[in-house]
Amino acid sequence: MVSEGEVFPVPSAWAKRAHMDAAGYEAAVAQVEADPEAYWRKVASRLDWITPPTQIKDTSFHKHPFHIRWYADG
């Protein structure tokens, strides 16, 4: 069982190939907390879309209508 807060070292070969480091992760967290819509719109722009999405997130956690939709019109 892994205890909460336990940190495992990343092998250096993996770290060299990583797409994000600790500083990049912290910056992403700050961006998503400040403006989640803009952050996920930027993430979506990394994909090739036939029709780029204009609606990023559409959620309802009510019993009726319950739905979770990301990039629904893309």
C-alpha positions as CSV (number, residue, x, y, z in Angstrom):
1,M,0.0,0.0,0.0
2,V,1.3,3.4,-0.9
3,S,1.0,6.0,1.8
4,E,-0.2,9.5,1.0
5,G,2.6,11.9,0.2
6,E,5.1,9.2,-0.6
7,V,7.4,10.2,-3.5
8,F,9.1,7.8,-5.9
9,P,12.1,9.1,-7.8
10,V,11.8,9.2,-11.6
11,P,14.6,7.5,-13.5
12,S,16.7,10.1,-15.2
13,A,16.1,8.5,-18.7
14,W,12.3,8.9,-18.2
15,A,12.7,12.5,-17.0
16,K,14.7,13.4,-20.1
17,R,11.8,12.2,-22.3
18,A,9.0,13.8,-20.2
19,H,6.7,16.3,-21.8
20,M,6.4,18.2,-18.5
21,D,8.6,18.8,-15.5
22,A,7.6,19.9,-12.0
23,A,7.7,23.6,-12.9
24,G,5.5,23.0,-16.0
25,Y,3.1,21.0,-13.9
26,E,2.8,23.8,-11.3
27,A,2.3,26.4,-14.1
28,A,-0.5,24.2,-15.6
29,V,-2.2,23.8,-12.3
30,A,-2.1,27.6,-11.8
31,Q,-3.6,28.1,-15.2
32,V,-6.4,25.6,-14.8
33,E,-7.3,27.1,-11.4
34,A,-7.2,30.7,-12.8
35,D,-9.2,30.1,-16.0
36,P,-10.1,26.4,-16.6
37,E,-12.0,27.2,-19.9
38,A,-9.0,28.9,-21.4
39,Y,-6.6,26.1,-20.3
40,W,-8.7,23.3,-21.8
41,R,-9.3,25.4,-25.0
42,K,-5.5,25.6,-25.3
43,V,-5.1,21.9,-24.7
44,A,-7.8,21.2,-27.4
45,S,-5.8,23.3,-29.9
46,R,-3.0,20.7,-29.8
47,L,-5.3,18.3,-31.7
48,D,-6.4,18.4,-35.3
49,W,-10.1,18.9,-35.5
50,I,-12.4,18.7,-38.5
51,T,-14.5,21.2,-36.7
52,P,-12.7,23.0,-33.8
53,P,-14.8,23.0,-30.6
54,T,-16.4,26.2,-29.4
55,Q,-18.0,24.5,-26.4
56,I,-15.2,23.3,-24.1
57,K,-17.1,21.9,-21.0
58,D,-20.8,21.2,-20.5
59,T,-21.7,19.4,-17.3
60,S,-24.7,18.9,-15.1
61,F,-24.6,16.8,-12.0
62,H,-28.3,17.0,-11.4
63,K,-30.2,13.8,-11.6
64,H,-32.1,15.0,-14.6
65,P,-30.3,15.8,-16.9
66,F,-27.1,14.3,-15.8
67,H,-24.3,14.7,-18.4
68,I,-20.6,15.4,-18.7
69,R,-19.5,16.6,-22.2
70,W,-16.1,17.8,-23.3
71,Y,-15.6,19.5,-26.6
72,A,-19.2,18.4,-27.5
73,D,-19.4,20.4,-30.8
74,G,-15.9,19.5,-32.0
